[in-house]
């Protein structure tokens, strides 16, 4: 839908062309900042874990549908790690992950069970009746 029509229909605001150009530029800047911030988190985890290459699954509407978000995140990783622009594939790649929240919940549950079996109960209430958690 054309930006002018979108603003009129959705917000009941009549915008000028310079206003629409400014709005578009602001949206681009905000989207770029969001992609770069998420890349910072990915880079920090990879550096802490000593990962030189991997695939990072990203789930959500912003990653999957926001224009250029994936490309901007990849560019930020190139800048953070100093990778050559001419490399065919980046060593750390951001890839779409379907049902990431379900997979994430399963991983958290599995890791929590592993911690409980190891006797680490920090943050876990193990005294509930009818719990799936075995007694310590």
GICOR-V350783 format. One record per pair of residues at least 12 apart in sequence whose ideal C-beta (glycine too) atoms are under 10 Angstrom apart, sorted by sequence separation. I is the first residue (numbers start at 1). J is the second residue. D is the distance in whole Angstrom. If there is no record, write none. Layout:
I,J,D
I,J,D
This chain:
3,15,8
4,16,9
7,19,9
42,54,9
58,70,8
78,90,6
80,92,9
112,124,6
121,133,9
124,136,10
4,17,8
7,20,8
43,56,10
77,90,6
78,91,10
3,17,10
6,20,10
42,56,5
77,91,9
78,92,9
4,19,10
41,56,10
58,73,8
75,90,10
77,92,6
121,136,7
3,19,10
4,20,6
7,23,8
42,58,9
74,90,6
77,93,9
117,133,10
120,136,10
3,20,5
39,56,9
56,73,9
77,94,7
116,133,6
117,134,8
119,136,6
2,20,9
3,21,9
38,56,10
74,92,9
76,94,10
116,134,8
74,93,7
113,132,9
116,135,10
117,136,9
3,23,7
38,58,8
73,93,10
74,94,6
113,133,7
116,136,7
3,24,7
56,77,9
73,94,5
112,133,8
113,134,9
38,60,10
72,94,10
70,93,10
71,94,9
109,132,9
3,27,10
38,62,9
70,94,6
38,63,8
69,94,9
70,95,8
70,96,8
35,62,9
34,62,7
35,63,9
34,63,10
52,81,9
31,62,8
35,66,8
38,69,9
42,73,8
46,77,9
63,94,8
34,66,8
63,95,9
64,96,6
35,68,8
39,72,8
40,73,10
43,76,8
47,80,9
63,96,7
64,97,9
35,69,5
38,72,9
39,73,5
42,76,9
43,77,6
46,80,9
47,81,9
63,97,9
64,98,9
31,66,6
34,69,7
35,70,8
38,73,6
39,74,8
42,77,7
46,81,8
30,66,10
31,67,7
32,68,8
35,71,8
36,72,7
37,73,9
39,75,8
40,76,7
43,79,10
44,80,9
53,89,9
56,92,7
57,93,10
58,94,5
60,96,9
31,68,7
32,69,9
35,72,4
36,73,7
39,76,4
40,77,9
43,80,5
53,90,8
54,91,8
55,92,8
56,93,7
57,94,8
58,95,7
59,96,7
60,97,9
63,100,9
31,69,6
34,72,8
35,73,4
38,76,8
39,77,5
42,80,9
43,81,7
53,91,4
54,92,6
55,93,5
56,94,5
57,95,6
58,96,6
59,97,5
27,66,9
28,67,9
33,72,9
34,73,9
35,74,9
36,75,8
37,76,9
38,77,10
39,78,9
52,91,6
53,92,6
54,93,8
55,94,8
56,95,7
57,96,7
58,97,6
59,98,7
27,67,9
28,68,8
32,72,5
35,75,8
36,76,4
39,79,9
40,80,7
51,91,9
52,92,8
53,93,8
55,95,5
57,97,3
59,99,7
60,100,7
31,72,7
32,73,10
35,76,6
36,77,9
39,80,7
51,92,7
56,97,9
57,98,9
59,100,3
60,101,8
35,77,10
39,81,10
55,97,9
57,99,10
58,100,7
59,101,6
32,75,9
33,76,10
36,79,9
57,100,6
59,102,9
28,72,9
32,76,9
36,80,9
59,103,8
46,91,9
59,104,8
46,92,6
57,103,8
45,92,10
57,104,9
43,92,8
42,92,7
42,94,7
39,92,9
39,94,8
38,94,8
35,94,9
